Amino acid sequence: MESNKSKGQKRRFGIAGIINVLITNAALQVLLASNLTSIAIATLISQSINTIFGYAIYGKLVFRAKGMKQKESVIRYGLIMIAMWQLNAAGIELGTALSLSKNAAAISMIPLLAVLSYTCQKHWVFRK
């Protein structure tokens, strides 16, 4: 049975995640549709936006972490964001190889990235 604390974290993560995803995915969709950059660069830019907003939002509001200025949690969060960027870029490339548009492939990656991000942040970055 899930605790109220865990339910609250998931709810807060969902709300913060929706806002963060709307902002970062809007940037990604524009970059992908414009064909001004490669998929790797487009996902790097959107992941950078996600990282800047995400660390503060998820750490403070979702997981209510203390000591967020500690080097260890910053490095762990950075490593997760690098992995998310690589996974997102690879997923979009795979989607296009399977005849999806870049934009549809990017949207299809959101649920997988959200679940992985939440799990890694909860159990590795902002654990208490």
Buried (B, 14 or more C-beta within 10 A) or exposed (E): EEEEEEEEBBEBBEEBBEEBBEBBBEBBBBBBEEEEEEBBEBBBBBBBBBBEBBBEBBBBBBBEBEEBEEEEBBEBBEEBBEBBBBBBBBBBBEBBEEEBEBBBBBBBBBEEBBEBBBEBBBEEBBEE
